[in-house]
Amino acid sequence: MSPSHIPISSGAKVVAALRRIGFEHVRTKGDHAKLRKGSRVVIVPLHKELKRGTTVSVLKQAGLTPDELRDLL
């Protein structure tokens, strides 16, 4: 996965995208949101701009590809 293929976005936009595909907001603690879909749990930092490595981690947790995230954003 090339870093240039990872979309840069805010944590709030990523949370909104995940909610559109069925993830439920469980809670927010500090500046991190916890979402769940079935047995998958995703932690998203609520920063203005997520670094590419952080976005890769969120994608792995959610079971998404960069293209799928790009389509949701």
Biopython code that builds the backbone (N, CA, C, O; Angstrom):
import numpy as np
from Bio.PDB.StructureBuilder import StructureBuilder

atoms = [
    (1, "MET", "N", (0.856, -1.169, 0.000)),
    (1, "MET", "CA", (0.000, 0.000, 0.000)),
    (1, "MET", "C", (0.899, 1.228, 0.000)),
    (1, "MET", "O", (1.553, 1.529, 0.999)),
    (2, "SER", "N", (0.927, 1.914, -1.092)),
    (2, "SER", "CA", (1.756, 3.094, -1.228)),
    (2, "SER", "C", (1.162, 4.254, -0.432)),
    (2, "SER", "O", (-0.046, 4.484, -0.477)),
    (3, "PRO", "N", (2.008, 4.984, 0.296)),
    (3, "PRO", "CA", (1.494, 6.092, 1.108)),
    (3, "PRO", "C", (0.704, 7.121, 0.303)),
    (3, "PRO", "O", (-0.221, 7.738, 0.832)),
    (4, "SER", "N", (1.055, 7.311, -0.966)),
    (4, "SER", "CA", (0.347, 8.317, -1.755)),
    (4, "SER", "C", (-1.085, 7.896, -2.083)),
    (4, "SER", "O", (-1.900, 8.728, -2.482)),
    (5, "HIS", "N", (-1.395, 6.606, -1.915)),
    (5, "HIS", "CA", (-2.746, 6.130, -2.188)),
    (5, "HIS", "C", (-3.667, 6.262, -0.975)),
    (5, "HIS", "O", (-4.863, 5.988, -1.067)),
    (6, "ILE", "N", (-3.112, 6.678, 0.150)),
    (6, "ILE", "CA", (-3.894, 6.818, 1.377)),
    (6, "ILE", "C", (-4.455, 8.236, 1.434)),
    (6, "ILE", "O", (-3.692, 9.203, 1.453)),
    (7, "PRO", "N", (-5.784, 8.370, 1.461)),
    (7, "PRO", "CA", (-6.352, 9.719, 1.541)),
    (7, "PRO", "C", (-6.092, 10.351, 2.910)),
    (7, "PRO", "O", (-6.171, 9.682, 3.940)),
    (8, "ILE", "N", (-5.783, 11.642, 2.904)),
    (8, "ILE", "CA", (-5.596, 12.370, 4.156)),
    (8, "ILE", "C", (-6.925, 13.032, 4.493)),
    (8, "ILE", "O", (-7.519, 13.721, 3.664)),
    (9, "SER", "N", (-7.378, 12.813, 5.715)),
    (9, "SER", "CA", (-8.668, 13.348, 6.129)),
    (9, "SER", "C", (-8.639, 13.615, 7.625)),
    (9, "SER", "O", (-7.682, 13.261, 8.315)),
    (10, "SER", "N", (-9.692, 14.238, 8.112)),
    (10, "SER", "CA", (-9.806, 14.469, 9.554)),
    (10, "SER", "C", (-10.403, 13.231, 10.213)),
    (10, "SER", "O", (-11.050, 12.415, 9.556)),
    (11, "GLY", "N", (-10.181, 13.104, 11.501)),
    (11, "GLY", "CA", (-10.750, 11.991, 12.246)),
    (11, "GLY", "C", (-12.265, 12.002, 12.210)),
    (11, "GLY", "O", (-12.892, 10.946, 12.116)),
    (12, "ALA", "N", (-12.863, 13.188, 12.284)),
    (12, "ALA", "CA", (-14.327, 13.292, 12.263)),
    (12, "ALA", "C", (-14.899, 12.797, 10.938)),
    (12, "ALA", "O", (-15.946, 12.149, 10.920)),
    (13, "LYS", "N", (-14.220, 13.095, 9.828)),
    (13, "LYS", "CA", (-14.694, 12.630, 8.519)),
    (13, "LYS", "C", (-14.575, 11.114, 8.407)),
    (13, "LYS", "O", (-15.443, 10.466, 7.822)),
    (14, "VAL", "N", (-13.509, 10.547, 8.962)),
    (14, "VAL", "CA", (-13.335, 9.094, 8.930)),
    (14, "VAL", "C", (-14.424, 8.426, 9.771)),
    (14, "VAL", "O", (-14.983, 7.408, 9.363)),
    (15, "VAL", "N", (-14.727, 8.990, 10.935)),
    (15, "VAL", "CA", (-15.803, 8.446, 11.781)),
    (15, "VAL", "C", (-17.125, 8.485, 11.019)),
    (15, "VAL", "O", (-17.872, 7.506, 11.031)),
    (16, "ALA", "N", (-17.422, 9.598, 10.359)),
    (16, "ALA", "CA", (-18.669, 9.717, 9.593)),
    (16, "ALA", "C", (-18.718, 8.681, 8.471)),
    (16, "ALA", "O", (-19.769, 8.095, 8.213)),
    (17, "ALA", "N", (-17.592, 8.455, 7.807)),
    (17, "ALA", "CA", (-17.537, 7.463, 6.727)),
    (17, "ALA", "C", (-17.788, 6.063, 7.270)),
    (17, "ALA", "O", (-18.519, 5.283, 6.660)),
    (18, "LEU", "N", (-17.190, 5.741, 8.410)),
    (18, "LEU", "CA", (-17.379, 4.417, 9.006)),
    (18, "LEU", "C", (-18.821, 4.224, 9.459)),
    (18, "LEU", "O", (-19.366, 3.126, 9.342)),
    (19, "ARG", "N", (-19.434, 5.269, 9.968)),
    (19, "ARG", "CA", (-20.838, 5.164, 10.401)),
    (19, "ARG", "C", (-21.759, 4.912, 9.208)),
    (19, "ARG", "O", (-22.775, 4.231, 9.343)),
    (20, "ARG", "N", (-21.409, 5.458, 8.044)),
    (20, "ARG", "CA", (-22.221, 5.232, 6.841)),
    (20, "ARG", "C", (-22.223, 3.765, 6.417)),
    (20, "ARG", "O", (-23.168, 3.313, 5.770)),
    (21, "ILE", "N", (-21.177, 3.016, 6.772)),
    (21, "ILE", "CA", (-21.129, 1.603, 6.370)),
    (21, "ILE", "C", (-21.474, 0.671, 7.529)),
    (21, "ILE", "O", (-21.187, -0.524, 7.481)),
    (22, "GLY", "N", (-22.093, 1.228, 8.571)),
    (22, "GLY", "CA", (-22.642, 0.368, 9.612)),
    (22, "GLY", "C", (-21.903, 0.303, 10.928)),
    (22, "GLY", "O", (-22.328, -0.418, 11.830)),
    (23, "PHE", "N", (-20.805, 1.035, 11.070)),
    (23, "PHE", "CA", (-20.124, 1.066, 12.363)),
    (23, "PHE", "C", (-20.927, 1.945, 13.311)),
    (23, "PHE", "O", (-21.430, 2.998, 12.920)),
    (24, "GLU", "N", (-21.044, 1.505, 14.555)),
    (24, "GLU", "CA", (-21.772, 2.264, 15.568)),
    (24, "GLU", "C", (-20.783, 2.934, 16.511)),
    (24, "GLU", "O", (-19.788, 2.334, 16.917)),
    (25, "HIS", "N", (-21.071, 4.184, 16.852)),
    (25, "HIS", "CA", (-20.234, 4.909, 17.808)),
    (25, "HIS", "C", (-20.492, 4.337, 19.189)),
    (25, "HIS", "O", (-21.626, 4.338, 19.668)),
    (26, "VAL", "N", (-19.433, 3.846, 19.832)),
    (26, "VAL", "CA", (-19.558, 3.261, 21.165)),
    (26, "VAL", "C", (-19.320, 4.328, 22.220)),
    (26, "VAL", "O", (-20.119, 4.493, 23.142)),
    (27, "ARG", "N", (-18.207, 5.058, 22.076)),
    (27, "ARG", "CA", (-17.907, 6.126, 23.032)),
    (27, "ARG", "C", (-16.762, 6.972, 22.515)),
    (27, "ARG", "O", (-16.052, 6.592, 21.584)),
    (28, "THR", "N", (-16.600, 8.120, 23.138)),
    (28, "THR", "CA", (-15.458, 8.982, 22.882)),
    (28, "THR", "C", (-14.777, 9.213, 24.215)),
    (28, "THR", "O", (-15.415, 9.574, 25.204)),
    (29, "LYS", "N", (-13.481, 9.001, 24.225)),
    (29, "LYS", "CA", (-12.709, 9.232, 25.443)),
    (29, "LYS", "C", (-11.520, 10.097, 25.048)),
    (29, "LYS", "O", (-10.678, 9.691, 24.246)),
    (30, "GLY", "N", (-11.463, 11.279, 25.616)),
    (30, "GLY", "CA", (-10.412, 12.206, 25.220)),
    (30, "GLY", "C", (-10.626, 12.611, 23.776)),
    (30, "GLY", "O", (-11.695, 13.100, 23.411)),
    (31, "ASP", "N", (-9.602, 12.407, 22.951)),
    (31, "ASP", "CA", (-9.749, 12.755, 21.538)),
    (31, "ASP", "C", (-9.751, 11.512, 20.647)),
    (31, "ASP", "O", (-9.286, 11.558, 19.508)),
    (32, "HIS", "N", (-10.281, 10.396, 21.174)),
    (32, "HIS", "CA", (-10.378, 9.158, 20.407)),
    (32, "HIS", "C", (-11.813, 8.634, 20.428)),
    (32, "HIS", "O", (-12.443, 8.556, 21.482)),
    (33, "ALA", "N", (-12.315, 8.279, 19.251)),
    (33, "ALA", "CA", (-13.656, 7.697, 19.138)),
    (33, "ALA", "C", (-13.519, 6.192, 18.956)),
    (33, "ALA", "O", (-12.641, 5.718, 18.235)),
    (34, "LYS", "N", (-14.396, 5.453, 19.615)),
    (34, "LYS", "CA", (-14.416, 3.995, 19.503)),
    (34, "LYS", "C", (-15.691, 3.605, 18.770)),
    (34, "LYS", "O", (-16.793, 3.968, 19.181)),
    (35, "LEU", "N", (-15.528, 2.856, 17.674)),
    (35, "LEU", "CA", (-16.668, 2.406, 16.880)),
    (35, "LEU", "C", (-16.653, 0.889, 16.808)),
    (35, "LEU", "O", (-15.600, 0.261, 16.924)),
    (36, "ARG", "N", (-17.837, 0.301, 16.612)),
    (36, "ARG", "CA", (-17.944, -1.157, 16.556)),
    (36, "ARG", "C", (-18.914, -1.567, 15.460)),
    (36, "ARG", "O", (-19.945, -0.931, 15.241)),
    (37, "LYS", "N", (-18.553, -2.647, 14.779)),
    (37, "LYS", "CA", (-19.445, -3.288, 13.800)),
    (37, "LYS", "C", (-19.222, -4.782, 13.964)),
    (37, "LYS", "O", (-18.194, -5.319, 13.551)),
    (38, "GLY", "N", (-20.197, -5.445, 14.571)),
    (38, "GLY", "CA", (-20.020, -6.866, 14.874)),
    (38, "GLY", "C", (-18.882, -7.033, 15.863)),
    (38, "GLY", "O", (-18.888, -6.421, 16.932)),
    (39, "SER", "N", (-17.906, -7.857, 15.514)),
    (39, "SER", "CA", (-16.767, -8.068, 16.406)),
    (39, "SER", "C", (-15.612, -7.111, 16.108)),
    (39, "SER", "O", (-14.610, -7.113, 16.824)),
    (40, "ARG", "N", (-15.742, -6.296, 15.061)),
    (40, "ARG", "CA", (-14.680, -5.341, 14.711)),
    (40, "ARG", "C", (-14.789, -4.084, 15.564)),
    (40, "ARG", "O", (-15.858, -3.487, 15.687)),
    (41, "VAL", "N", (-13.672, -3.701, 16.145)),
    (41, "VAL", "CA", (-13.599, -2.470, 16.932)),
    (41, "VAL", "C", (-12.548, -1.576, 16.285)),
    (41, "VAL", "O", (-11.444, -2.024, 15.976)),
    (42, "VAL", "N", (-12.898, -0.326, 16.086)),
    (42, "VAL", "CA", (-12.000, 0.633, 15.449)),
    (42, "VAL", "C", (-11.857, 1.844, 16.363)),
    (42, "VAL", "O", (-12.848, 2.399, 16.836)),
    (43, "ILE", "N", (-10.622, 2.240, 16.601)),
    (43, "ILE", "CA", (-10.327, 3.444, 17.379)),
    (43, "ILE", "C", (-9.833, 4.506, 16.401)),
    (43, "ILE", "O", (-8.874, 4.280, 15.663)),
    (44, "VAL", "N", (-10.492, 5.666, 16.398)),
    (44, "VAL", "CA", (-10.128, 6.745, 15.478)),
    (44, "VAL", "C", (-9.761, 7.988, 16.280)),
    (44, "VAL", "O", (-10.590, 8.501, 17.030)),
    (45, "PRO", "N", (-8.517, 8.485, 16.133)),
    (45, "PRO", "CA", (-8.162, 9.747, 16.779)),
    (45, "PRO", "C", (-8.929, 10.889, 16.122)),
    (45, "PRO", "O", (-9.024, 10.950, 14.896)),
    (46, "LEU", "N", (-9.466, 11.774, 16.916)),
    (46, "LEU", "CA", (-10.259, 12.885, 16.386)),
    (46, "LEU", "C", (-9.380, 14.114, 16.162)),
    (46, "LEU", "O", (-9.606, 15.171, 16.751)),
    (47, "HIS", "N", (-8.390, 13.959, 15.315)),
    (47, "HIS", "CA", (-7.476, 15.045, 14.988)),
    (47, "HIS", "C", (-7.952, 15.753, 13.728)),
    (47, "HIS", "O", (-8.728, 15.199, 12.949)),
    (48, "LYS", "N", (-7.477, 16.998, 13.530)),
    (48, "LYS", "CA", (-7.851, 17.753, 12.332)),
    (48, "LYS", "C", (-7.389, 17.035, 11.073)),
    (48, "LYS", "O", (-8.097, 17.016, 10.066)),
    (49, "GLU", "N", (-6.201, 16.446, 11.133)),
    (49, "GLU", "CA", (-5.648, 15.742, 9.981)),
    (49, "GLU", "C", (-4.946, 14.482, 10.474)),
    (49, "GLU", "O", (-4.001, 14.558, 11.259)),
    (50, "LEU", "N", (-5.411, 13.324, 10.011)),
    (50, "LEU", "CA", (-4.781, 12.064, 10.400)),
    (50, "LEU", "C", (-3.545, 11.837, 9.540)),
    (50, "LEU", "O", (-3.576, 12.063, 8.330)),
    (51, "LYS", "N", (-2.463, 11.391, 10.159)),
    (51, "LYS", "CA", (-1.270, 11.037, 9.403)),
    (51, "LYS", "C", (-1.563, 9.772, 8.608)),
    (51, "LYS", "O", (-2.453, 8.998, 8.960)),
    (52, "ARG", "N", (-0.814, 9.572, 7.543)),
    (52, "ARG", "CA", (-1.066, 8.414, 6.674)),
    (52, "ARG", "C", (-0.925, 7.099, 7.430)),
    (52, "ARG", "O", (-1.724, 6.184, 7.230)),
    (53, "GLY", "N", (0.076, 6.992, 8.291)),
    (53, "GLY", "CA", (0.267, 5.757, 9.057)),
    (53, "GLY", "C", (-0.902, 5.477, 9.986)),
    (53, "GLY", "O", (-1.295, 4.324, 10.168)),
    (54, "THR", "N", (-1.451, 6.518, 10.567)),
    (54, "THR", "CA", (-2.620, 6.372, 11.438)),
    (54, "THR", "C", (-3.824, 5.927, 10.621)),
    (54, "THR", "O", (-4.598, 5.074, 11.056)),
    (55, "THR", "N", (-3.979, 6.503, 9.444)),
    (55, "THR", "CA", (-5.086, 6.118, 8.573)),
    (55, "THR", "C", (-4.954, 4.665, 8.147)),
    (55, "THR", "O", (-5.957, 3.954, 8.074)),
    (56, "VAL", "N", (-3.735, 4.205, 7.861)),
    (56, "VAL", "CA", (-3.506, 2.796, 7.510)),
    (56, "VAL", "C", (-3.948, 1.899, 8.656)),
    (56, "VAL", "O", (-4.576, 0.865, 8.428)),
    (57, "SER", "N", (-3.626, 2.283, 9.883)),
    (57, "SER", "CA", (-4.024, 1.503, 11.052)),
    (57, "SER", "C", (-5.546, 1.430, 11.178)),
    (57, "SER", "O", (-6.098, 0.366, 11.456)),
    (58, "VAL", "N", (-6.218, 2.555, 10.974)),
    (58, "VAL", "CA", (-7.682, 2.587, 11.044)),
    (58, "VAL", "C", (-8.271, 1.693, 9.950)),
    (58, "VAL", "O", (-9.228, 0.958, 10.195)),
    (59, "LEU", "N", (-7.699, 1.758, 8.745)),
    (59, "LEU", "CA", (-8.180, 0.921, 7.640)),
    (59, "LEU", "C", (-8.054, -0.561, 7.969)),
    (59, "LEU", "O", (-8.973, -1.338, 7.708)),
    (60, "LYS", "N", (-6.919, -0.953, 8.542)),
    (60, "LYS", "CA", (-6.719, -2.360, 8.918)),
    (60, "LYS", "C", (-7.739, -2.794, 9.961)),
    (60, "LYS", "O", (-8.315, -3.877, 9.865)),
    (61, "GLN", "N", (-7.957, -1.940, 10.958)),
    (61, "GLN", "CA", (-8.931, -2.266, 12.000)),
    (61, "GLN", "C", (-10.329, -2.433, 11.415)),
    (61, "GLN", "O", (-11.087, -3.303, 11.843)),
    (62, "ALA", "N", (-10.667, -1.595, 10.433)),
    (62, "ALA", "CA", (-12.009, -1.608, 9.848)),
    (62, "ALA", "C", (-12.149, -2.636, 8.729)),
    (62, "ALA", "O", (-13.264, -2.946, 8.309)),
    (63, "GLY", "N", (-11.027, -3.166, 8.244)),
    (63, "GLY", "CA", (-11.082, -4.123, 7.144)),
    (63, "GLY", "C", (-11.386, -3.467, 5.810)),
    (63, "GLY", "O", (-12.054, -4.056, 4.961)),
    (64, "LEU", "N", (-10.895, -2.241, 5.622)),
    (64, "LEU", "CA", (-11.146, -1.489, 4.394)),
    (64, "LEU", "C", (-9.860, -1.284, 3.605)),
    (64, "LEU", "O", (-8.761, -1.374, 4.151)),
    (65, "THR", "N", (-10.010, -1.008, 2.322)),
    (65, "THR", "CA", (-8.876, -0.643, 1.476)),
    (65, "THR", "C", (-8.856, 0.880, 1.342)),
    (65, "THR", "O", (-9.862, 1.536, 1.614)),
    (66, "PRO", "N", (-7.725, 1.447, 0.925)),
    (66, "PRO", "CA", (-7.688, 2.899, 0.711)),
    (66, "PRO", "C", (-8.731, 3.362, -0.308)),
    (66, "PRO", "O", (-9.318, 4.432, -0.150)),
    (67, "ASP", "N", (-8.963, 2.561, -1.353)),
    (67, "ASP", "CA", (-9.962, 2.938, -2.358)),
    (67, "ASP", "C", (-11.364, 2.977, -1.763)),
    (67, "ASP", "O", (-12.156, 3.862, -2.088)),
    (68, "GLU", "N", (-11.671, 2.017, -0.892)),
    (68, "GLU", "CA", (-12.989, 2.001, -0.251)),
    (68, "GLU", "C", (-13.171, 3.233, 0.628)),
    (68, "GLU", "O", (-14.242, 3.840, 0.637)),
    (69, "LEU", "N", (-12.125, 3.601, 1.368)),
    (69, "LEU", "CA", (-12.213, 4.802, 2.206)),
    (69, "LEU", "C", (-12.379, 6.037, 1.332)),
    (69, "LEU", "O", (-13.197, 6.905, 1.637)),
    (70, "ARG", "N", (-11.617, 6.125, 0.256)),
    (70, "ARG", "CA", (-11.704, 7.276, -0.645)),
    (70, "ARG", "C", (-13.131, 7.425, -1.181)),
    (70, "ARG", "O", (-13.647, 8.538, -1.279)),
    (71, "ASP", "N", (-13.767, 6.296, -1.528)),
    (71, "ASP", "CA", (-15.144, 6.347, -2.030)),
    (71, "ASP", "C", (-16.125, 6.828, -0.963)),
    (71, "ASP", "O", (-17.126, 7.470, -1.283)),
    (72, "LEU", "N", (-15.841, 6.521, 0.303)),
    (72, "LEU", "CA", (-16.733, 6.911, 1.394)),
    (72, "LEU", "C", (-16.577, 8.375, 1.791)),
    (72, "LEU", "O", (-17.515, 8.988, 2.301)),
    (73, "LEU", "N", (-15.395, 8.933, 1.557)),
    (73, "LEU", "CA", (-15.132, 10.315, 1.996)),
    (73, "LEU", "C", (-15.721, 11.336, 1.080)),
    (73, "LEU", "O", (-15.581, 12.535, 1.321)),
]
sb = StructureBuilder()
sb.init_structure("model")
sb.init_model(0)
sb.init_chain("A")
sb.init_seg("    ")
for serial, (resi, resn, name, xyz) in enumerate(atoms, 1):
    if name == "N":
        sb.init_residue(resn, " ", resi, " ")
    sb.init_atom(name, np.array(xyz, "f"), 0.0, 1.0, " ", f" {name:<3s}", serial, name[0])
structure = sb.get_structure()
